[in-house]
Amino acid sequence: MDQYYLYILSVHIIFVVSWMAGLFYSVRLFIYHTEANDRPENEREILQKEFIKIEHKLWHIITNPAMTLAVLAGIAMICIRPGLLSTPWLPVKLGFVFLLIVYHFICQRIMHQLKRGIFKLTSFQLRLWNEVATILLVAIVFTVILKSAVDWIYGLVGLIIFSVVIMIAVKWYKHYRQKRGE
């Protein structure tokens, strides 16, 4: 039984990494897709058609399947070791995972909007949005690694500080790009 758990844990980690890569790259493509609006019309049309194609392939070939397999492997791990449900850290992790799944489907909605030519978010807002996945990833990893040793208040304060630092870095980068005329 332990051997099966380790195999499934390995599969879970592999697909979580793939899922996160797909999320990070998808939102980066959304940023470039949005910034293509600033290009001359002929360039814009070519770029946006290409972004639609790349976003679609990335989402349906990597990101969606990786999410599905990561979640299924996670469920399988709980089925093999149901005692995990009584640990204090697993509900916290599952809460963060739930938020990541919500994030995933919001990204999917953004992708479909961009495909239809609906640009509700600026490239700066998308840059901030991209950091939400980073914050959730950090929260999940620390929760899993530290388990019950985590003092939840310190962990929450640390996560808030980390989030603020990321947001400041994004704002600084925006300022830097504007200064360089990008």
Phi, psi and omega in degrees: 000317180298322180297317178298319179300316181294322176296315181292322176300317178299315178298318179302311181298316180301315183283334172295316178299315180296319179298313180296319178300317179297318179295312181300314183288324179300311181294325175299319176295323177299321179298309181295322179300315179294318180292340177296340177298337181276358182271163174301154190307313182295320177295314181304313181299315180296312181298314184293324175298318180293317179298319178301316180294314182294315180301316180299311181297313180301315184293313188273340181262329183243300193295307180297310179299322180295318177299313182301313182289326177296316180293315179298320178294322177297317178296318179298321179297320179291324177295321179288322180235076182297340178298340177301329181296339181266002177280150183288337185274331186297317177299325177295314178300314181297328175297315177294321178296318177303315178297323178293323177293319176299315177304315180304311183287332173293320176299319178298318178297318178300316180301316180293324177295315180299321179300325180271004179081020178260115182245088183276335183246144175282168178296327177294316178297323177292325176297317176296317179301322180300329182284342178300319178297321178298314181298316179294320178299314179299315180299316181294313182297313180296322179297315182291317184288315184277340179046230185285351179287349183284133169271111191299328180291313178297321179297318179294317178298316178299320179294320178295316178298316178300318180297316179298316179300317179298315181296321177297318179298320179295317179296318178299317180297321177299314179299316179300316179294320179295322179297321180279353178080025180275000000 
